[in-house]
Amino acid sequence: MSTRTVAAVDLGAGSGRVMRAVVGSGRLELAEVARFDNVPVAAGGTLHWDVLRLFRGVLEGLRAAGEGLDSVGIDSWAVDYGLLDGDGALLGNPVHYRDRRTDGVMEKVFARVPADELYAATGVQFQPFNTLFQLAAAAGTAQFAAARRMLLMPDLLCYWLTGEQGTEVTNASTTQLLDARTRRWRLDLMRRLDLAPGLFPPLRDPGASAGPMLPAVAERAGLAGPVPVTVVASHDTASAVAGVPARGERFAFISCGTWSLVGVELAGPVLTPESRAVNFTNEAGVDGTVRFLRNVAGLWLLDESLRHWRAGGRSVDAAALLREAAAEPALRAVVDASAPEFLPPGDMPARIAAACRRLGQPAPETPAQTVRCVLDSLALAHRAAIDDARRLSGRDVDVVHIVGGGAGNELLCQLTADACGLPVDAGPVEATALGNVLIQARALGAAGGDLAALRGLVRATQPIRRHAPAGDPAVWGAARARLGAPAG
């Protein structure tokens, strides 16, 4: 088996980075070579992504990755997109999913395609920022009337690298316009919602070629061509789950970053009314798998609290604050971490305190108490999602894998183990980049053929910490009842 060197471009809602990796038989080495901010910009009453700055960061990151790259692959967050005119030019900065333009739009869409019918076709949970609802919010604007193509964020950046347009299937599955069973565009839904089918490019699978990097682009990135660009599992959660170091099928995953994506991996979708009622989603995964999961507000609540305190002039050491939070009483106060009131940016601690008071609980008075409330609430949400995933799918779970940034938060990992009554294997933190890298390496013949082999390479080469459950899980059920949910 040959050894190959690839670059993974991994774009998150707060920052992007470029990772250089060397992959071969029993070898998986990953190093961050560049990191850059991903800062949204509010203009004209709309919150946008600064996509040109983001693309510049990608090119500078690839320059830092250096010569000798056998492939480049890009993953990012889901649902957001750019619109192109008939000449292939971007019509405007993509709108941020936290913008308020989709308020009330879901109900208008449901008046044309009922919610139960939409879920039975696409299997996607209803979130106000889903691509479908963003497109419905854009309908009627001059920009949308001029649009001839829609490209999801990683596909837009791939297009600028290669000049080739396409939509990667794992990310397409989050648009609410992809058939959950066939993995093909639902042209009938598009027509019923006055969306031109030609707006949506052909679908591409992970491992396909996105084309060679354009010579002028390669030159700007300091790379000697030709440089292949490989389609990876471009939804970052799909890449992260590909990088989960699981053995067999009896596992739950939590890809924990700004969001916690909590669920199980299945061979096919679960499209029952019960699944829709608890807002579970069926997202396409690598090699025909389905990520049956729920979106839970993840470290966004913690990160936004830290940002608010620092913006107010308070000196906050995150590591020290986590140690203080660990010493606070458990489950003193919990909130529904995914409540809509916590979605926008702003004074998160005040909103958390107000929610505690509405629930008849003591409101946090110190940063440490706020952090403990956030982490207890996230662990409780993890437990609820895993319980629902097991019940709805019939999949037994013996272990929970936490990957992504949250895997480095030892308190959250331990609380999740306690809440679920299951061992938690934490790591790798870089699961998304690893999943990106492994799909490229497999396409180049430098990694094993099936998903189990790819995960075996992760297990053999990456650090993983086990957190054994402690205490009585029943106390977590009682805390869940405070939120008006069954104790479970």
Secondary structure, 3 states (H helix, E strand, C coil): CCCEEEEEEEECCCEEEEEEEEEECCEEEEEEEEEEECCCEEECCEEECCHHHHHHHHHHHHHHHCCCCCEEEEEECCCCEEEECCCCCECCCCECCCCHHHCCHHHHHHCCCCHHHHHHHHCCCCCCCCHHHHHHHHCCCHHHHHCCEEEEHHHHHHHHHHCCCCEEHHHHCCCCCECCCCCCECHHHHHHCCCCHHHCCCEECCCCEEEECCHHHHHHCCCCCCCEEECCCCEHHHHHHHCCCCCCCCEEEEEECCEEEEEEEECCCCCCHHHHHCCCEEEECHHHCEEEEEEEECCHHHHHHHHHHHHCCCCCCHHHHHHHHHCCCCCCCCCCCCCHHHCCCCCHHHHHHHHHHHCCCCCCCCHHHHHHHHHHHHHHHHHHHHHHHHHHHCCCCCEEEEECHHHHCHHHHHHHHHHHCCCEEECCCCHHHHHHHHHHHHHCCCCCCCHHHHHHHHHHHCCCEEECCCCCCHHHHHHHHHCCCCCC
